[in-house]
Amino acid sequence: MADTGGSSGSYRRAAARGGTAVLDFERPVVELEAKIDELVEFARSSGTDLTAQIEELRLRAADLVRETYSNLSPWQRVQLARHPLRPGFAHYREALFEDWIELHGDRAFGDDRAIVTGLARFAGRRVMVVAHQKGSSTRERLECNFGMPHPEGYRKALRKMRLAEKLGLPVLTFIDTAGAYPGVGAEERGQAFAIAENLRAMSALRVPVVCVVLAEGGSGGALGIGVGDRVLMLENAYYSVISPEGCAAILWKTAERAPDAAAILKITADDLLHHGVIDAIVPEPAGGAHRDPERASGLLGAALERALAELDSFDTDTLLAGRYEKLRRIGAWLERPVEPAGAADSARSPQRRSSERPARASTLSSR
């Protein structure tokens, strides 16, 4: 873990109220921290000096946190991305932005609550914000369709991004969705077309665009607001063409092999940075963003400031050229290793050389 800040007491209290908020692999950490809290309370109420014992337990807890979270499997990172206490856009909006003015509707069908858009001030400058929104309570989750947008959500997002282009404002997008809503009504209203239109338009916006994968990055639903000059990804988020459960159901006819699917899909931040799909990993507090949302906000805010400062140094033409090259590089591959000119020519017959296809770099089209 890049950041080793301590966990928050609010998380431990929430976990103590109900075991459903604690993942199996993090339970030993939570139980040890709960014992430390009990010991602190006993020392306070009884007037007993237990400073040395408490400090020793805190050191043990810090070591256990590092041991538990330093080598997570891809499936465990998926579980963290879906953690019920993981902060979503609503938290980051309050922590990072000022003068928030929400903008509603697509002027064609309705106002999809699964995508929220608005003008705000970030680090002293005006920006346009587009984000997936899942909601925190049962009522909010139903209103937001659990973060799965309809076509009107993507059309709303595009209208606001074009407004940002007109006003000369940077666009910040925040991705957190299991995928675009696959219902009949969404398909009838042009779900695939709405996403495709966003991909085309975002690739040509004449303002800086920074995208952040906060937690779940599910397929086209994520891509619909995910084309930008810089794509950042939180350390324990995932970004995939299909959910691990869906992949497992297709390959092995059972969702129980989701952990195997998560490993082969290469959906973690480290994998995606290696393959050039994202540009930077935003570190999270030790144990994940849900353990210390305030610290997570600070780390994300610093990463956004760095990205915007870097993009500010480019003029519009350079910005667009760089975005084009970035998109073209995604999915590049070689059919076979390129041999040095003239290598092994003496071992090949003229007929073999003339019939061989040269190695070439190809670009895979996105699904």
N, C-alpha and C positions, 0 to 999 in steps of 0.2 A: 504494500500500500504506500502511495506517495505521501499521504498525510496521516499522522499518528495522533491527532487530537483526541481528547477523551470523549466518552459517550455522554449523552445528556441524561439528567435525572428524569426528565419528562418521558423519555422513551421507556426507561425501566419501570416507571409507575404505570404507564399504559400497558406494558407487557405483563406486569404483575396482576392487573385487573382481569386479564383473560389470556389463556395460553394460545389462542388462535393467532395472535399477533407475533408469535415466536416461531421461527423456523426450526426444524429439528437440529440442524447442524450448529445453530447459534444458542441452543438452549443451555449448554454448560456455562457459557459466558453470562447469560442473563441471570442464571441461578446464583452464580458466584457474586455478581454485582448486587443482587437482592440481599444476599447475606451481609455484604459490606454495609449496605444501607441500614439493615437491622442493627448491626453492631454499632454504627454511628449513632443511631437513635437511642440505643441502650446506654451508651456512654454519656450522651447528653442528659438523659432523664435520671440516671443514677449518680451522675457526678464522678464516674470512674474514669481514670486516665487510661485510655486504650490506644493512644496515638501510635505507638510502635506497631501494635498488632494490625491496626487498620492500614497503616502505610504498607506493611508487608503484603497484606491481602490485595491492596490496590496495585502493587507491582506484579503480583501473580496474575491479577485480572488483565493488566496491560499485556503481559506476555501471552496470555491465553487468547486475547483478541488478535494479536499479531499472528499467532500460530493458526488460528481458525480461519482468518480472512486473507492470509497472504497467498494461499494457493487454492483458490476456489475453482471448482469445475465449471464448465460452461452452463450446466443445468442449475448449479447453485447460484450463478449470476442471474439466470433467468428468474429464479425464485426471488432474489433480492429486488430485481426490477419490478416484480409484481407485488412486492411486500405491501400489505394494507396500510402501513404507516409511512410508506415512502412519500416524500413531498412531491406534489404535482405542481402544475403551472400556477395554481392559485396561491401557493406559498411563495413561489419565486416572484410573482407579480407584486405581492406586498413587500417583499424584502428588497427588491432591486429597482423598482420603478416608482416614479413620482408623477403626479398630475395625470393619472390614468383616466382616459376618456374612451369608454367602450363604443364601438361602432357595430351596428346590427344589420342583418339582412343581406340578401343577394339581389333584391329588386326583381325577382323572377318567381320565387315560390315561397320562401319563408326564412326564418332565422334559426339555423341549426346550432343548438347549444353545444354540440360536440366540438365545435371550433369557435374559439373566441378571438376577436380582433379588436384592436384599439390603438389610439395614439397615446404615447407616454414619453416621459423624460427619463433617460438613462445616462448616468454619469454626466449630467449637465447638458445633454443634447437631446433633441427631439428624435424619436424613432417610431416606426410602425411595427406593431407586435401582432403576430399570428400564432396561435397555439391550439393544440388539442386540449380538451378539458374533459376529465372523467367525472368530477364531482367527488365529494367526500362523504356525504350522507346518502342513505337509500333514496330519498326523494331527489337529490341532486344527480345521482347516478342514473336514475330513470330519465330525468330531464335531458341529461347529456348523452343518453343512449350508451352509457358505459365507455364513452370516448370513441365510439365508432361513427364517423361522420357520414352524412348523406351527401348527394351531389350538391345540394344548396349550400352546404358547408364549404365545399371547395370553391364554389362560385363566389361565395362571400369573401373567402380568403383572397381570391384573385382580384376582386374589385378593390379591396383595400391595398393590395400590393401595387396595383396600377395607380391608385391615389398617391401612394408613397413615391412612386416614380415621378408623378406630376409635381409633387411638392419638394422633390429632391431629398427625401428622408431615407436613411438606411432601414432595411427590413430585418427584423429578428424573428425567427420562427422556432417554436418549441414543440418537439415531437414526442408524443406519448399516446400511442394507440395500438390496440391489438390488430387493427386493420379497418379498412373502410367497410361500412355496413353492407352485407350481401343480400339484403331483403329484396323482394320482388319490386316494391315501390321504388327503391333506390335504383334498381336496374332500369325500370321503366322511365325514370327521369334522367337517365344518362350518366350513371356512376363512372363507367370507364372513360367516357368522353370528357367528363369534368376533370378527372385526374390527369388525363393526357393533355388537356388544354393548359393545366397548371404547369406541367413539366415543360411544355414549349414556351409558355410565357415567362416563367421564372428564369429560364436559360438566357433570356434576352433582356431582362430588366436592367435599366441603365442607372441603377443605384446599388450600393453594396448590400449583399444578402448573406447573413450568417444564420446557419441552422444548428440547432442543438437537439440531440437525442437525449431526453431526460430519463426515460425508463424503457418502455416498450416501443420498438420501431417495427411495426408490422406491415410488410409488403407495400402494395401500392397506396394503402392508406397513409403510410408514413411518407412515401415519396411525393405525394400530392402537395406537401409543403416542405419538401426536403432538398430542393435543388438550390445550391448557393455557391458563393465564392469560398466559404469556409464551412465545413461540417464538423462540429464538435460533438463529442459523445461522452457522457458521464461514465465513470469507470465501471459501474455495475449495471449499465444499460445493455440492451441487446438490439440488434438491427438485422432483420431477416426477411427473406422472400416468403417464408411460411413459418407458422409456429412449430416448435418442436413436436407438439402433440399431433398436429396435422401431418407433418412429415412422417412421423412414426406410423400413423394410421395408413398412409399410402404405401410405405416400404415394407412394413412388417404386419400390417393389419391389426395393430394394437397400439393404443396410446401409452401403454405401460413402458414402451421403449423410448419415451421422450428424452431421457438423459442421453441415450446413444445418439439420437437425432441431433440434439443440441451440440454434441461434440463434432459431428461430421459437417454440420451446416456452416461452421466458422462464423458465429454470430456475435462473438464478444468484441469488446473495444480493441483489445490487443490484436486479434485476427484481422479486423477490418482496417486498422491502421497499417498493418503489414501489407495488406493487399491494396492499399491506396484508396479505399472507399471513403474513409474519413480523414480529416487533416490533423486532429489533435484529440487527446484524451484528457478530460477534466477529472482530476483526482477527487475522491470522496473522503470524508472523515473516516477514521478507522472503524470498520464494521459496517459501513454503508451510510448513505445520506439519511436514512430513517432514524439513525441513532443520534444524529446531531444536525438537524435541518438548518440551523443558523450558520454553522460552519460551512455546510454544503453551499449555502447561498453566497457566502463570501468567496469561496473558491470558483464558483460559476461566474460571479460578477467580474472577478479579476480576469478570467479567461475571455469573457466577452469584450472587455475593455482592450485587451491585447489584440484580439482579432480585428476590432473596428479600427484601432490605431494603425495596424498594418495595412488595411484596405484603404484608409484615408490617403496613403502615399501614392495611390495609383489614379491616373486620370481615367475617364470613362472607357475610352477605347482599349486601354491596357487592361482594365478590369474585365471587360467582355471577352477579350482575347484569352486572358488567363482562365476564365470560367469555361470557355469552349475547350481549351486544351485539357483542363481538369476532367471534364466530362468524357472526352475522347480517350483519356488514359484508363478510365475505369474498365476493367475486364480485359485489358491487353494481355496477350499470351503468345508464346512461341510454339509452332508445331513441333519443332525438334531443335536441339542445341545448334547454334550457328558455329560452323567450323571456320577456322582461319582460311583466308584465300589460299588455294593451292594445296591445302592439307590433304594428305592421303590420296592425291590425284594419281600417283604412280601405282596405287593398288587397285584402281578402278579402271574398267574398260571404257573406251569412248562411248559405246552403246549405253552403258549404265549411266554415265554422266549426262548424256543427252536426254535420257528418259526421266531422270529424277526431277522432282519439283523442288525449287529452292525454298529454304526456310523463309518464313515471312511472319511479320507481326500482324495479328488480327485483333479486331475489336468486337467483342461480343455485344450484341444488342440486348437491351434489358427486356425482361419479360413483361 
